[in-house]
């Protein structure tokens, strides 16, 4: 039997934990830098890791899922939706020390622990993934530094700076395929950045020396500027300081060192990353080598476990594209997570992410047609899960559901509900009854199929679909009802066809989609109009658009009386 991908990774995490001989929970972790409005692609990482944690919980394993925000990273780019002139003065600052933006894209009040740039953008993202049923503990890297969690890792990194430089340089050699190239770091480089005590930038400082006084480290640094600057996007102030403590939030480890340092401190069993981290010689490769050569020896010595694994379990995942474009948080490129959440039902959004193996890229269009197709796929997997509760489809549904619940045996196809809604919107009656009548009509259809009362699960699934349509369509209700009272612009050819069509409909013995389809064909032939133009005429008269759902099925649900009434308008045009 095919094993669901999340279950396989759960088994690997469980085995890693067993080898560590630790006490406490299995630890799954993932991190994101809140450098701007977080795009929907980042949801893939948080939900994939949650699916693995969820699989472990289903098997009764003790697990902690840490989803953290790297809010101590430097502010290295002003997103396009913020005012560059006012925000550029903060380039190089830790994100946690940058003011949150106002509605006009300007820096707001002075940053605090509860209100700053990183909190502003991470809070919106966290609200979204919580609504997707993600069960995690939130960490912030600034807290790990300021509360002293990473002090030990900082001391180790300074002491083992030579090994860390070798890890960087070895990865550069791999990347260059044996060619002689400039090393990625200088031979006197230390993997740490101090916050400058004059200009407050963290990305512009360079440690020139360090010393150990007892068990505490002290460093000297330069805040470099001009031709000697450390990063390309901003220069330092030239300040020089000697023998200061790098602990308790005064400094930050280099990214490729900080990553394995967090595995070390948090005792991580599994953490993956997006495709961009997995290039040859990239950040994951360097982090793995640093973890193995620098931090694991410390763990083995502390736990007296010579068999402690040399690396944590991985979860590589491809990108999630919307509209075929790669997204960037810092550049402000792509679809925001909130925008996608507002467009796609939450369970469907989770399903979109977990149904595909992490190593396969996913592309999705924010369109009504794409959502309808995704519903069709969801329903197919749902039917298979109901049929075989222990199969792979059932595992997918467990990972996709917002919360664990009974699965409905019968659901009405979403496209059918949309067609029914379109018909209901044009019926002459109060707007507030539209969705009540829609629910009644769909319930009747399901009752007819099931030949029994609806279960609670079936009622809840129907409510979810109608609530989603209500949230997506309610803004158009008034427009569509008003549209039913006006005459669209039709050509003489179209009007002639619709008049003949009305006559065909009047004489139909029964009002079914088969008879309606045949009547449309006869009317098209008798009016000498192209079939494409004929269908376009019907869509224009009934929906005010050039295309739409299956015409015959739509009109069958719309009803004969209402259809003839609408066709009469064309006769009077």
N, C-alpha and C positions, 0 to 999 in steps of 0.2 A: 504494500500500500504506500502511496506517495506521502511523504512526511512534509508537513508545512514548514516553510523556511524558518519561521520564528521558533518553532519547537526544536529545530536543529541547533540554532544558536543558543537556545536555553540550555540544551544538553551540554554544549561546549562551556558555557559559563559555569554550570554546575560542576563540571569536571575540573575546571581551573580552580574553583573554590575548594574542592576536595583536596587538591594537591597542595594548596597553601597551608592546610591544617590550622586555619584560623577559627576563631569563634565569632559569632555575630552573623549578620545577613550576607547573602550574595550581593555584590554591588555592581549595578549597571549605571553608567554615567554618560552624559553628553553635555556639550557646552556651545554657547553661541555668543558672538560679540555684538552687542546692541549699538552698532555704529550709525544707525538710522532706522527708518521704518522697515521692520523685518519682513522680507518678502515671503510668499507662500511656499517657495522651494524649501525654506528652512523647516517647514512643518514635516517634511519627509523624515528628517533625522529624529525629531522628537517623537513622532508617532512610531517609527520603526523600533526605536529603543524601548518604547512603552509596550509594544507588542511582545518583545522578548521578555520584559519584566512580567507582563500579564501571563505569558505561558508558564513562567516559573511559579507564579502564584496559583495558577490552576492545578499545578502538580504539588501544591502544598509546601513549596520551598519558601524559606524566609528570604525576602529580597528587599533591597532598597534601591529605588531608581532616583538618581540625582540628576536633575536638569539645572545646569548653572549658566550664569551670564558672566562673560569676561568683561566686566565693567571697569577693570583697571587697565585695559588696553589703551594705547594713545589714540587721541582724536586725530586721524590722519587724512581725512577728506571731508569737505563740506558738501552734503547732499544737494542736489539741484533745487530742491524745494525749500531750502533755507537761504537766508540772506548771507551771501559770501563775505561781504565787506565787514559785517559785524561779528560773524562767527569765525572768520579766519584768524582772529587774534588768539583763539583758543587752540589752534593746531599744535599738536605735541603734548597737550594736557592729558592726564588720565580722564577717560570718559566720565567717571564718577564726579569729577571736578569741573565739568562743563555745564553751564546753565541749560535747563530744559527750554525748548522753544515756546514762543507764544503762538497764537493763531496766525499771526502775520509773518511767521518764520524768523522772528528776531529773538535774541537771547532774553530769557525772562529773568526772574529774581536770582540772587546769589544761590548757588547750589547747596543743598543739604543732603543728608543721608537718605531722606524720604522724597526729595524732589530735586532731581538732576537729569541730565541728558540721558544717561543710561537707564535710569528708572522709568523715564517718560516712554522710551521706545520698548523696553522689555516688558513693562506692565501691559501694554496693549497686546503684545504677542502672547504673554502668559494667559491673559483672559481668554484668548482664542483657543489655545491648546487645552486649557482646563475644560472648556465647553465641548471639546472633542473627547473627553473622558480620560485624559492623561493623568495618571496617578504618580506624582513625583514630589521630591523634596527640592525646594529652590535654594541654590547656593549662589553667592556672588563672590567673584575672585577678590574684590576689594576687601571683603570681610575676612577671607582666608589670610590676606596679607596683614591687615590692620589688627586682627585678633591674635596674630602670632602663629597661626597654623603652618605657615610656610617658612618660618624662621630657620627651622632645621634644614629644609631643602636649600635655602639660600647659602647656609654655611657649607653644605656638601658641595654645591655648585662652585663656590669660590675655591674650595680645597681641591676639587677635581676638575678645575678649569682646563687643564691640559687634555684630559680624556675627552671632555666635551668639545674642545677645539678639534681634536682628531676625528670625532664623530661627524662634525660638520665637513671637515676636509675630505674624509673618506667618502661621504655622500656626493661631494662635488666630483671626485674621481669617477665614481660609478656613472654619474650623469654625463660625464664627458667621454665615456667609452674609452678610457685609457689615454686620451689626448692630454697634453700638458696645458693646464689652465690655471688661472689665478685662484688661490684658495678662497673659499667663501667667507672666511674670517681671518683677521690678522693673528700673528703668533703671540701678541701681547693682549689680545682681547679677552675680556671677562664677560660671562653670560648674564649680566645684570645691568639694569639702568636705574640710577638714583633719580629721585625727583629733585630738580634744581631748587635750591633754597632761595634763589633770587627771582627767576622767571617762572618757576613752577612747572616747567616742561619736563616730561619724563623720557621722551624719545630723542632728546638732543644731547644727553650726557654720555660721557665715556669714562669708565673707571681706569685710572692710571696705576693704581697700586692698592694692595690690601694687606692687612696684618691681623694676627690672632692675639688677643689679649685674654689669657685664661681660656674660657670657652666661648668668648664673644668675638665676632669679627668687626673690623672697622675698615672703611674704604676711603680712598681719595678719588676725586673726579674732576673733569673739566666739562663745562657746558659749551660745546664746540660750535663755531660759527664760520662763515666765509667758506674758503676752499676746503676747510677741514671739517665741515659739518657732517653730522652722523647720518641724517636722512635727507632725502631730496626735497620733501615738501615744506620744510621749515628749518630755520637755523636757530642755534642757541644764543645765549647772551654773553658768552665769554667768561662767565663766573667760574672760579676755581675754589675748591674746598677740600680740606684734608681731614682724615681720621674721624669720619662720622659713622654712626651706626646705620646699617642697611635694613634693620629689622622693623617690625610692627608698622608696615605701610610706608616706609621711607624709600623703598626700592621695589623693582619688579623684575622677575626673571625673564630672560629672552623667551619668546613664544615656544620655540622648539624644545626648550628646557622646562618651561612651565608646564607643558602638557604632561610629560612623564612624571614631573614632580607632583602633580595632582593625583596621578595614579598611585604614586608612592604614599602620599599623605592620606588619601581617602580609601586606600586598599581596594582599588577597582579590579573587578574581574573581567568586565567586558565594556569596551567603548569603541565605537566606530567613527567614521567620518565620511564626508563627501568626496567625490571623485577628485577635486582639485588638490586634496592633500596627498594623493597617492601617485603622483608622477615619480619617475625614477629619480632618486636623490631628493625627493620632496620631504615635507614636514613629518609625515608618518614614519618614513624610513629612518630619519634622523632621531625622532622621538623614541622609536623602538630601540635603537642602538644605545642611546643615552640611558634609557631605562635599564637595559640589560647590563651595561658596563659601569654605571654610576650608582643607580638607586637599588637595584636588586641585591648587590652585595651587602648593602646596609640592612635590608630586610632579612636576608639569610642569617646574618650575624645576630640580629636582634631576636628573631624567632627561633634561632638555632635549628633551622630547617634547610639543609643543604639541597633539598629537592625542590625548593620554591621555584615556580615557573619563571623562565627568563623573559617572558612577554605575556601581556594580557590578551584575551580573546578579542578578535576584530569584528567589525560589522561595516564592511565597505558598502557604500550605496551610490548609485548613479544620481544624476540631477533630475529634479522634477521641473519640467518646462511648462510654461503657460504661453500659448501662442508661438511655440517653437523657439523662444528666446531665453538665453541664460540670464539669470537675475543677479543683482548685486545690492546688498543692503547699504554699503557705504556710499555707493554712487547714486542710490535712489532709483535703480533701474528694475523694472518688473512689477508684478502684481503683488500688492501688499497682502499679508495673511488675512487681515480683516476683510479686505475686498473679496477674496475668494470665499471666505466663510459666509459672507452675506449673500453670495450668489449660489453656493452649493449647499444642500442640506448637510448638517454635520456628520451624520452616519455615512452618507455617501462620500463625503470628503475623506473620512477615515478609510473607507472601502477602496477608494481610488489609490490611496497610498499603500495599503497592506496587501492588496490582492496580487500585486506584481512582485517578483523576487527583487530584493534590493539592488542586485547587480544589473538590472534592466532599467533603462531610462524610461521616463513617463512623460508624455506630452498631453496637454488638455487645453481645450478652447473654452473660454467663458462665453458659452452660447446656450440658448434654450435647447437646441438640437443635441448638443454634446451632453447636457444634463439628462435628457430623455434617453439617450443611448446608454449612459452610465446606469440609469435606473433599470434598463433592460438587462444589463450584465449583472447587476445586484440581484434582481429577481431570479435569474437563472441559478446563481450560486445559492440563493436562499432556498429554492426548491430542492436542490441537491442536498443541502444541509438538513432539511426536514426529512428527506428520504433516507439519508445515512448520517445519523447524529455523531458517528465516530469517524467519519471520513474527512478528507482534506478540505472540502467545502465548508464543513461545520467548523473546522479550525479557523478558516478565513473569516467566517461570520463572527466567531468569538473575538477575533482581533479587531473586527470592524465595528462592532456594537459599541455605543457610548457606555452602556452598562449592561451587565449580564442579565438576560431576560429570556422568556420563552419565545420561540420563533413562531410567526403566524403560518398556518398551513395554506391559507388562501390570501392572495393580494390582488388588487385590481391593477392592471398595467397602467403605468403613469401616463403614457401617451393617451390612453382612453379617458383618463380623468381630465386631462387637459382639453380634449375634444368636448367632453361633457361640460366643462366649465365655460368654454367659448360659446357653447349653445345657451347655457344658463344666463350668461351676461347679456344676451340680446333679447331675452324674454321680457315683456313689459310688466315689471313689478318692482317693489322697493329694493334698493341695492342691498340692504342688510340681510335679506333672506337668501341671497344668491348662494352663499356657501352652505347654509343650512339645507337648502334644497339639493345642492350638489351632494352633500354627505348622504342624504336619504336615497338619492338615485344610485350612488355607488354601492351603498349598503344592500340595496335590493338586488343589484347584479351579483354581489358576492354571495348573498343568501341563496340565490338561484343556483349558483355553481356548487356551493357546499351542501345544500339541501338540509341545513341545520342552523341553529342560532350561531352568531359569530362569537368566537372566543374573545377574551380580553385582549390577547395579543393581536388578533386581527383588527379589533376596534382601534387599538392604539396605533397600529401601522397605518390604517386609513386616516386617522386624525393627523398623524405626522405629515402625510402627503398633502392633505388639504390645507393644513396650517402653513406648509411651505408655499403652496400655490397662493394662499392668501397673502403671505408676506411679500411674494414676488409680483403678484398680479393686482393687488388692491389699488395701487396707484393708477392702474389702467382701467379700473372698473367704470369710473365715471365717463372716461373718454369713450369706451366701447359702447356704453349705453347711449350716450349722446350720439354716437355714430349711427346707431340704429334708427335715429329720427331724421337723418339727412339722406340726400341722394348723392351717391358718389359720381364722379365724372366718368361717364361711359360713352363709348363711341356709338354711332348709329348701328353698326354691325353687332356690337355687344348687346344693345337694347333689344334689337330684333331677335337675337338668340334667346335672351331671357324671357321674352314674351312667349315664344314658342315653347320654351322649357316649362313655363307655368301651365300651359295647356296640357302638356304631356303629364305633368304631375297631378293635375286635377283628375285625370282619367285613370290613374293608377289604382288597381283593385286593393292592393295592400301596400303599406309604407315600410319597406325593408330596403336595406342597402343594395341588394341584388336588383330589385325593381328600379330603384333610383338610378343606379349605374346604367342600366339599359335605357332609361328615359333620357338621360343626358346624352347618350350616344345617338339616339334617334333625333333629338333636338339639334344636335350638332350637324348631323347629316342634312336635316330639313332646312337648316338656315345657311348651309354651305359655308360653315365657319371652321377654321382649323381647331382640332381638339385642344391644343395648348391655349388658344385664345378663349375657347369655351370655358375651360377650367379657371383661367385667369379672371373671367367675367364673374363667375360665382364667388371666388375668393374676394374680389373687390366689393361686391354687393353685401356679402355677409360678414367679412372680416376687415375690410378696408386695407387689404394687402394683396400682393401678387401671388402668394403661395400660402400653403398651410397644411392642415391634416388631410387624411383621406376624405375626399368630398362626399362620397356616398355614405360612408359611416357617420360622418359629421352631420349631414342632413337628416339621416335616420334618427339620430339622437335629438336633433333640434326639433323635430316634430313637423307633421304635415301642415297643420294650421299656421304655425309661426313661419314656415318656409313660404307658403303661398302669400302670406301677408307681406313679407319682405320682397317677394318677386313683384307684387303689385306696384311697389314703388318704382320699379324699373319700367313698368307699363305706363306709368304716369309721367315719366321723365320727358 
